Amino acid sequence: MATKEAEDGPADRAPHLPWMRYPVDIDAFSGCPVPQLPRLDPRLAEAVQRMGIESFFPVQEAAWLEMIGPGAFERDVCINSPTGSGKTLAYALPIVQMLSTRKVRYLRALVVLPTRDLALQVKEVFDAIAPVVGLSVGSAVGQSSIADEVSSLVRKPKQDLYPTIDEEYVKMEPLTKVDILVATPGRLMDHINMTNGFSLEHLQYLIIDETDRMLREAYQSWLPTVIKLTHSIGQDHSWHDTDGKTLLHPLTTIRRSGVERGFKGKCYPRLAKMVLSATLTQDPSKLSQLELHHPLLLNSGKKRYRIPTKLESYKLICKSNLKPLSLIVLLQELQGHKCLVFSSSVESSHRLSTLLGFFEDLPFKFSEYSRLQRESTRRKTLEAFKEGEIDVLIGTDRMARGIHIDGLRYVINYDMPPYVKTYIHRAGRTARAGESGSCFTFLRKHEVKTFDKMLKKADNASCSLHSVPEESIETLRPVFSSALKKLEESLESEAAKKSNSGDKIPSGSKRKRTNQK
């Protein structure tokens, strides 16, 4: 419990930072029809309506009013709102509107996300609205080769083509092909360090999505690098290691001083930051890394964590050795709808999906989704799930962050989530954008008290008891015994192949049958 308390924090503890104690209440906004949003560019209004959106959600209206109009972005904006509440459009729309009047193309907005799938999903939103006002959107996520990305992001300097051209002219020449870049940290650092012509000099907006995860993992120190490269000139921006070896040279990505822009001694426009999460951290040491400027918090709900209002939560209590059978019966009940199944580890997901494969004539199609698979396989699997070719996807918390699946009705926690924030991110894959959804959590008897206490830390946390018919479980027992034997044989065969090839054998692949969950 000590670990859980440290991760989630007490349910009603007041935030340490004063600015977090007096947030703007997102729930005070009711949302508004698209034509009624103040100062919205008519071209963007049409683009949004073509996306099938007739009314904005409360978080989108609240963010818009803070970011557009008089006094816009005088403070950095932090948004803490449930999954599926519309946070992506909440920052994409105002960013596009603010950049719509730009005269020269420079990289002015950078959106950083932890995973490729999430980044590509966010880029789709920008692609739907940015082109109508003449803006170009690029991505740096590692989906293609670094060379292909370079060619899509920057033009070759004319000096490379015409060596006699004046060097000062080349410096003034904009090389970027994009106004907005959606990136993952690793590939962003690749371009900062290696891509000639890639510049953050004119960056005006930095958006960090899934902020709690981005701050928890270092990601090659991308954040301090970006912040350092967007400071004004006036100090040595070379970075050195303990031996004095240069790690980052004074790149042309350093922003020019405010003198050039008419604001003596200041960097203008100020790099405005926007950070978002469904479970925004309250840890001052983590938030200090962001170097926020008079931050303003937009928060949904009175408690730190909030579960979507249209989510129905259920718990199923069963013995460990009957969990696979109970899961099959539950999936049969939910047949006809897409379902995500979360387990506690990659090995557990692989074990479960392999076991289900030995049950014949199941009335649903399922697939594993984990890092044990090749990236191309994962991508095809996710696409097949989105298209309805697969009914059930089995994986880990890799699937729990930001990924949106149209029509996803059910989420199942095959293993109890360790923290309330984990529950929120998992359950938040359904009941999105005002739609209804359900989340089922399998619990062993001794886990019930811990689970109930954990959910009390969140708003809208009622959880009903659900059960599956005993007779349905009994009919599966004969097949279960045979499937377990085949599972052990399969895992032993996999372990032998990996051992012979010199690969690392996944921990848990040789578990005894009695430990099967």
Beta strands, then each sheet from edge to edge (+ up, - down):
strand 1: 24-25
strand 2: 32-33
strand 3: 55-56
strand 4: 77-80
strand 5: 109-112
strand 6: 137-140
strand 7: 180-183
strand 8: 205-208
strand 9: 239-240
strand 10: 246-248
strand 11: 272-277
strand 12: 296-299
strand 13: 305-306
strand 14: 311-317
strand 15: 338-342
strand 16: 366-369
strand 17: 392-395
strand 18: 408-413
strand 19: 437-443
strand 20: 458-459
strand 21: 463-465
sheet 1: 1+ 12+ 4+ 11+ 8+ 5+ 7+ 6+
sheet 2: 2+ 3-
sheet 3: 9+ 10-
sheet 4: 13+ 20+
sheet 5: 16+ 17+ 15+ 18+ 19+ 14+ 21+
end
